[in-house]
Structures are given as structure tokens and as C-alpha cells.
Amino acid sequence: MIRLTDIQKSYDNGTKALKGISMQINDGEFAFLVGPSGSGKSTIIKLITAEIAPSGGRLMVNGYNLNNIRPNQVPYMRRTLGVIFQDFRLIEKKTVYENLTFAMRVVGASPKEIRKRVPYVLELVGLGQKGDRRPDELSGGEQQRVAVARALVNNPSTIIADEPTGNLDPQRSLELMMLLEKINELGTTMLVVTHEKELVNRFPKRVVAIENGRIISDGMGGYYDNETI
């Protein structure tokens, strides 16, 4: 579970990015976080992943209090999260299989665990036959599926997808969203940050909309009809 209570964030340059954000993402939930550029979406993601600390309020992520988390606890907290980036961030010189293996070795997984988990995750994302390919041998949609697999491979309780369809065409974007929905149905909490209102409106999920550092709406299946999203 992710819980933000009256979260405020001011940067050193004086920018007030968040002005009292309160929301809760429950275990197993699927939620979109939407808003125009500069609304505070990226700041929320950086707070949840402990890249930055809040200036005020209370922040809980999967049982960890990020207001006073010790530095040596941060890696353990991050293991509960899988993050999918818009630009994939794959290791170009490694195969698909090696990209996932590397992600598991970083957190201390055993060779036995790796041999069992990696093929399962590749099948789940539809890349069971592509494990020996390098990223530059794959399409953009396939590369994004590798990024999804990497986020899943350590079995996190929560996945944060930060503009995951930004580099994909409409058809590939739809396929990716259907994959994320499938993963959510298997029990993984899903928070998708996006500005693509067409996709948001196509999936009857919770939509949290923010603007100027404040939540302006929060509801199920909301149609966020704002040209600046």
C-alpha cells in the first residue's frame, strides 16, 4: 500500500511542486496518475521511490515510513517496487535473458531462483522465444515488454509505470496497457503515470488527476477531458 498524507515538496530553487497531496493506493489496485507537464507527477514518483524526500506530510510505501527511513533500508523498500521507464533503460550489450538475470543478481537472487523465474516472466510478457535477442534486435514494443519483464522479475508487490507508452504507437500502447492490466489481475498493484487521455479513458480504472501540485479529481473510470494533460 502507498499512502501520501498532506505531502508537500519544495525544491531548493523555491518551486513548490506539491501543495498538500493526500491519496492512498491499496494493495492490488490499478490507478492512473494524470496531469499536465509540471503538475507534480514526476515529483510523486521520485518521492515514492525515495529518490527525494518530502518537505512535509507523511509518506508510507509498502510498510516503510519514508519520512524517517534509514539509508540501509532504502534498497529493501525499493525491492517491493518495480519501475517501468519510458526510455526502456535496457543494457544494450546484454541479451533479453541477461538483462533480467542482471536485475535479479543485483538483489542477491540465487542461480536456481534465476533459472526458474526468468523464463516464467518472459512467457508472461509474450517474449518466451526472444530471450537470446539483444535490445537492438527487437521492436520498440518488444523492448518495452522487456522493460516490463525486468520490473516484474523480482516479484515486486507494486509496479510504477512512468509514461510507459510515450515511445510507442497507438496499437503498441494498447497492447502494453492490456499487459499491465493482466499483471494487475494476477495481484500486483499498478500505478501508471501518463498524459495519454485516450488510453486512460479506454480502461475503466481509478484516475487521480493533479494540477499545480494539487489533486483536482479522484474517481473510478473518470474521463479526464483536459487538453493540457
C-alpha positions as CSV (number, residue, x, y, z in Angstrom):
1,M,0.0,0.0,0.0
2,I,1.1,3.5,-0.8
3,R,-0.2,6.3,1.4
4,L,0.5,10.0,1.0
5,T,-0.9,12.3,3.7
6,D,-0.7,16.0,3.2
7,I,2.5,15.6,1.2
8,Q,4.3,18.8,0.4
9,K,7.5,19.2,-1.6
10,S,9.5,22.4,-2.2
11,Y,12.8,22.4,-4.2
12,D,15.9,24.4,-3.3
13,N,15.1,26.9,-6.1
14,G,11.8,27.8,-4.4
15,T,9.5,25.8,-6.6
16,K,6.5,24.3,-4.7
17,A,5.9,21.1,-6.6
18,L,3.4,19.6,-4.3
19,K,1.0,21.5,-2.1
20,G,-0.7,19.1,0.2
21,I,-1.3,15.8,-1.7
22,S,-3.2,13.1,0.1
23,M,-4.0,9.8,-1.6
24,Q,-3.9,6.0,-1.0
25,I,-3.2,3.2,-3.4
26,N,-4.4,0.0,-1.9
27,D,-2.8,-3.4,-2.4
28,G,-3.9,-5.0,-5.7
29,E,-5.3,-1.7,-7.1
30,F,-4.8,-0.3,-10.6
31,A,-4.7,3.5,-10.7
32,F,-3.7,6.1,-13.3
33,L,-2.0,9.3,-12.2
34,V,-2.6,12.0,-14.8
35,G,-1.9,15.7,-15.2
36,P,-0.2,18.3,-17.4
37,S,3.5,18.7,-17.6
38,G,4.8,20.3,-14.4
39,S,1.8,19.3,-12.4
40,G,3.8,17.2,-9.9
41,K,3.5,13.7,-11.3
42,S,7.3,13.1,-11.6
43,T,7.8,14.5,-8.1
44,I,5.3,12.0,-6.7
45,I,7.2,9.1,-8.4
46,K,10.5,10.4,-7.0
47,L,9.1,10.5,-3.5
48,I,7.6,7.0,-3.7
49,T,11.0,5.6,-4.9
50,A,12.9,7.5,-2.2
51,E,14.9,9.4,-4.8
52,I,13.9,12.6,-2.9
53,A,12.3,13.2,0.5
54,P,9.1,15.2,1.2
55,S,9.2,18.7,2.7
56,G,6.1,18.0,4.8
57,G,3.4,15.4,5.4
58,R,3.7,11.6,5.9
59,L,4.6,9.0,3.2
60,M,4.2,5.3,3.6
61,V,5.3,2.8,0.9
62,N,4.6,-0.9,1.4
63,G,5.1,-0.8,5.1
64,Y,8.1,1.6,5.1
65,N,7.8,5.1,6.6
66,L,9.8,7.2,4.1
67,N,9.9,10.2,6.4
68,N,12.5,8.6,8.6
69,I,13.7,5.5,6.7
70,R,17.3,4.7,7.3
71,P,19.6,4.6,4.3
72,N,20.3,0.9,4.7
73,Q,16.6,0.2,4.5
74,V,16.0,2.0,1.2
75,P,17.3,-0.9,-1.0
76,Y,14.8,-3.3,0.7
77,M,11.9,-0.8,0.2
78,R,12.8,-0.5,-3.4
79,R,12.7,-4.3,-3.9
80,T,9.0,-4.0,-3.2
81,L,8.7,-1.8,-6.3
82,G,9.2,-2.4,-10.0
83,V,9.6,0.7,-12.2
84,I,9.0,0.9,-15.9
85,F,10.5,3.8,-17.7
86,Q,9.5,5.5,-21.0
87,D,13.0,5.1,-22.4
88,F,13.3,1.4,-21.5
89,R,16.8,1.7,-20.0
90,L,17.9,-1.7,-21.2
91,I,21.5,-2.8,-21.3
92,E,22.2,-2.9,-25.0
93,K,25.1,-5.3,-24.9
94,K,23.2,-7.9,-23.0
95,T,20.5,-10.3,-24.3
96,V,17.0,-10.1,-23.0
97,Y,17.6,-13.0,-20.7
98,E,20.8,-11.4,-19.4
99,N,19.0,-8.1,-18.8
100,L,16.6,-9.9,-16.5
101,T,19.3,-12.1,-14.9
102,F,21.3,-9.0,-14.1
103,A,18.3,-7.4,-12.3
104,M,17.9,-10.5,-10.2
105,R,21.6,-10.8,-9.3
106,V,21.6,-7.2,-8.1
107,V,19.2,-8.1,-5.3
108,G,21.1,-11.4,-4.4
109,A,18.9,-14.0,-6.1
110,S,20.4,-17.5,-6.4
111,P,21.1,-19.1,-9.7
112,K,18.3,-21.6,-9.0
113,E,15.8,-18.7,-8.5
114,I,17.0,-17.0,-11.7
115,R,16.6,-20.2,-13.8
116,K,13.1,-20.6,-12.5
117,R,11.9,-17.0,-12.6
118,V,13.3,-15.5,-15.8
119,P,11.6,-18.0,-18.3
120,Y,8.3,-17.6,-16.4
121,V,8.3,-13.8,-16.7
122,L,9.4,-13.8,-20.3
123,E,6.4,-16.1,-21.1
124,L,4.1,-13.8,-19.1
125,V,5.0,-10.8,-21.2
126,G,4.9,-12.7,-24.5
127,L,8.7,-12.9,-25.1
128,G,9.3,-16.6,-24.4
129,Q,11.1,-17.1,-27.7
130,K,13.2,-13.8,-27.6
131,G,15.4,-14.4,-24.6
132,D,18.6,-14.7,-26.7
133,R,17.9,-11.4,-28.6
134,R,19.6,-8.1,-27.8
135,P,17.5,-5.0,-27.4
136,D,18.6,-3.6,-30.8
137,E,17.1,-6.7,-32.5
138,L,13.7,-6.0,-31.1
139,S,10.9,-3.7,-32.0
140,G,10.0,-0.8,-29.7
141,G,7.0,-2.6,-28.4
142,E,9.1,-5.7,-27.6
143,Q,11.8,-3.6,-25.9
144,Q,9.0,-2.1,-23.7
145,R,7.9,-5.6,-22.8
146,V,11.4,-6.5,-21.8
147,A,11.3,-3.4,-19.5
148,V,8.0,-4.7,-18.0
149,A,9.6,-8.2,-17.5
150,R,12.6,-6.6,-15.8
151,A,10.2,-4.7,-13.4
152,L,8.4,-7.9,-12.7
153,V,11.3,-10.3,-12.4
154,N,12.0,-9.7,-8.6
155,N,8.3,-10.3,-7.9
156,P,7.5,-6.8,-6.5
157,S,4.2,-6.1,-4.8
158,T,3.9,-2.8,-6.7
159,I,4.7,-1.6,-10.2
160,I,5.1,2.0,-11.1
161,A,4.9,2.7,-14.9
162,D,6.2,6.2,-15.7
163,E,4.9,7.2,-19.1
164,P,5.3,3.6,-20.3
165,T,3.7,4.2,-23.7
166,G,5.4,7.5,-24.6
167,N,7.6,5.9,-27.3
168,L,5.0,3.6,-28.7
169,D,2.5,3.8,-31.5
170,P,-1.3,3.6,-30.5
171,Q,-1.6,-0.1,-31.2
172,R,1.5,-1.0,-29.2
173,S,0.4,1.3,-26.4
174,L,-2.9,-0.5,-26.2
175,E,-1.2,-3.9,-26.2
176,L,1.1,-2.7,-23.4
177,M,-1.8,-1.4,-21.3
178,M,-3.6,-4.8,-21.7
179,L,-0.4,-6.5,-20.5
180,L,-0.3,-4.2,-17.4
181,E,-3.9,-4.9,-16.7
182,K,-3.2,-8.7,-16.9
183,I,-0.3,-8.3,-14.5
184,N,-2.6,-6.4,-12.1
185,E,-5.2,-9.1,-12.3
186,L,-2.5,-11.5,-11.0
187,G,-2.3,-9.5,-7.9
188,T,0.4,-6.8,-8.5
189,T,-0.5,-3.2,-7.5
190,M,-0.2,-0.9,-10.6
191,L,0.3,2.9,-10.7
192,V,0.5,4.2,-14.2
193,V,1.7,7.8,-14.8
194,T,0.6,9.1,-18.2
195,H,-0.6,12.0,-20.2
196,E,-2.4,9.9,-22.8
197,K,-6.0,10.6,-22.1
198,E,-7.2,8.3,-24.9
199,L,-5.7,5.3,-23.1
200,V,-6.9,6.4,-19.7
201,N,-10.5,6.7,-21.0
202,R,-10.3,3.3,-22.6
203,F,-9.7,1.5,-19.3
204,P,-12.3,1.7,-16.5
205,K,-9.8,2.2,-13.7
206,R,-9.3,4.7,-10.9
207,V,-8.0,8.1,-12.2
208,V,-6.2,10.5,-9.9
209,A,-5.7,13.9,-11.7
210,I,-3.3,16.5,-10.4
211,E,-2.7,20.1,-11.5
212,N,-0.4,22.7,-10.0
213,G,0.7,20.4,-7.2
214,R,-2.8,19.5,-6.0
215,I,-5.3,16.7,-6.6
216,I,-8.2,18.1,-8.7
217,S,-10.2,14.8,-9.1
218,D,-10.0,11.2,-7.9
219,G,-12.5,8.6,-9.1
220,M,-13.2,5.3,-10.8
221,G,-13.4,5.3,-14.6
222,G,-13.1,9.1,-14.7
223,Y,-13.0,10.8,-18.0
224,Y,-10.2,13.3,-17.8
225,D,-11.1,15.7,-20.6
226,N,-8.3,18.2,-20.4
227,E,-6.3,19.2,-23.5
228,T,-3.3,20.0,-21.3
229,I,-2.9,16.5,-19.9
